[in-house]
Amino acid sequence: MKKYEILYFVPATLMASDIVAAKKQVISIIQKNKGTIIKEEDLGKKKLAFTIKRVRHGYFVLTIFESAEEKLKQIIKELNLMQNITRYRLMVEKKPDIIKAQQTENDIRKKDEQQKIAKPLDETEKIKSGGKVDLKALDLKIDELLAENDNI
C-alpha cells in the first residue's frame, strides 16, 4: 500500500451542497477501491491565475489516502468521469527521508552560493562584473598577460 495525495478543484459556481457531495463522492471512490482515507483538508476558495473550463474561482480540497497500486488506475478512471471536479492532480506522497535528503542538497547549494557571494572579487572578476577597477592595477594585469604571450 502506497500513500497518495489528490488535490482537486471544485468550481465556486456550484452550491455548497454540491461541493460537499463532490467530496463525499471522491471519498467513496477511494473506499470502494479498497483505499483508506488518512486525511482530508479543505484548502478554501481560491482565485485561479487563468480560467479553466470557463471557471475562475473554486474550492481546493486535499485528500491523502493509501491504496494498492493495482487499484489506482480504477480510481483515476472514476475521477475522470466526475463532472463536479474541474481539475485534479494525483501524486505519490514522498517519504520524509527522501525530502530530508533533498533539503540537505539544497542547503549545500545555498551555502556554496553564499560563499561565492561573500568571497571578495579579484581585479579580473571586477572587470567581468562591470565593477570599477584601478587603472594602475589594470595596466599591470595587461603587462603580465602580454609578458606571458611573449614567453609562449
C-alpha positions in Angstrom: 0.0 0.0 0.0 1.4 3.4 -1.0 0.4 6.8 0.2 -1.2 9.1 -2.4 -2.3 12.7 -2.4 -5.1 14.1 -4.6 -5.6 17.8 -4.9 -8.8 18.7 -6.7 -10.6 21.8 -7.7 -14.4 22.2 -7.5 -15.9 25.3 -9.2 -17.3 28.0 -6.9 -20.4 28.3 -9.1 -21.7 25.1 -7.5 -23.9 25.1 -4.5 -22.4 24.3 -1.1 -24.3 21.0 -1.1 -22.8 20.1 -4.4 -19.3 20.8 -3.1 -19.9 18.5 -0.1 -21.4 15.9 -2.4 -18.2 16.0 -4.6 -16.0 15.5 -1.5 -18.1 12.5 -0.4 -18.0 11.1 -3.9 -14.2 11.3 -4.0 -14.0 9.5 -0.7 -16.5 6.8 -1.8 -14.5 6.2 -5.0 -11.3 5.7 -2.9 -13.0 3.5 -0.3 -14.8 1.5 -3.0 -11.4 0.6 -4.5 -10.2 -0.6 -1.1 -8.3 2.6 -0.2 -8.1 4.1 3.2 -8.5 7.9 3.8 -5.8 9.3 6.0 -6.6 13.0 5.9 -8.9 15.3 4.1 -8.2 19.1 4.2 -10.3 21.8 2.7 -7.9 24.5 1.4 -10.7 27.0 0.8 -11.8 29.2 -2.0 -9.1 30.5 -4.3 -8.8 32.5 -7.5 -7.0 30.8 -10.3 -4.3 32.5 -12.3 -6.1 31.7 -15.5 -9.5 30.3 -16.4 -10.1 26.5 -16.7 -13.2 25.4 -18.5 -14.6 29.0 -18.0 -14.1 28.8 -14.3 -12.1 31.5 -12.5 -12.8 30.7 -8.7 -13.2 27.5 -6.9 -12.6 25.4 -3.8 -9.4 23.3 -3.4 -9.5 20.1 -1.4 -6.5 17.9 -0.5 -7.1 14.2 0.3 -4.3 11.9 1.4 -5.0 8.2 1.2 -3.4 4.8 1.0 -4.2 2.4 -1.8 -2.8 -0.6 -3.7 -1.1 0.3 -7.0 -3.4 -2.0 -8.9 -6.5 -0.1 -7.8 -5.0 3.3 -8.7 -6.0 3.0 -12.4 -9.6 2.4 -11.5 -9.6 5.4 -9.1 -8.2 7.6 -11.8 -10.8 6.4 -14.3 -13.6 7.1 -11.9 -12.2 10.6 -11.1 -12.1 11.4 -14.8 -15.8 10.7 -15.0 -16.8 13.1 -12.2 -18.3 16.2 -13.6 -18.1 18.3 -10.4 -14.3 18.2 -10.4 -12.8 20.7 -12.9 -9.2 19.6 -12.4 -7.2 17.2 -10.2 -3.7 16.2 -9.5 -2.8 12.8 -8.1 0.7 12.3 -6.7 2.6 9.7 -4.7 3.4 11.1 -1.3 7.2 11.4 -0.8 8.8 9.7 2.1 10.2 12.0 4.7 13.8 10.7 4.4 13.8 11.5 0.7 12.5 15.0 1.4 15.3 15.5 4.1 17.9 14.3 1.6 16.7 16.9 -1.0 16.6 19.6 1.7 20.2 18.9 2.6 21.3 19.1 -1.0 19.5 22.4 -1.4 21.2 23.7 1.8 24.6 22.7 0.5 23.9 24.5 -2.8 22.8 27.6 -0.9 25.9 27.6 1.3 28.1 27.3 -1.8 26.3 30.2 -3.5 26.6 32.3 -0.3 30.3 31.6 -0.1 30.7 32.7 -3.8 28.9 35.9 -3.0 30.9 36.6 0.2 34.3 36.0 -1.4 35.9 39.3 -2.5 36.3 39.7 -6.2 39.8 39.9 -7.6 40.6 42.5 -10.2 39.7 40.4 -13.2 36.4 39.4 -11.8 35.6 43.0 -11.1 36.3 43.8 -14.8 33.9 40.9 -15.9 31.2 42.0 -13.5 31.4 45.7 -14.6 32.7 47.0 -11.3 35.2 49.9 -11.0 38.9 48.9 -11.3 42.0 50.9 -10.5 43.7 51.8 -13.8 47.2 51.1 -12.5 46.1 47.6 -11.5 44.6 47.1 -14.9 47.8 48.2 -16.6 49.8 45.8 -14.5 47.5 42.9 -15.4 47.7 43.7 -19.1 51.5 43.8 -18.9 51.5 40.4 -17.2 49.3 38.9 -19.9 51.5 40.4 -22.7 54.6 39.0 -21.0 53.1 35.6 -20.8 52.2 35.7 -24.5 55.8 36.7 -25.4 57.1 33.7 -23.4 54.9 31.3 -25.4 
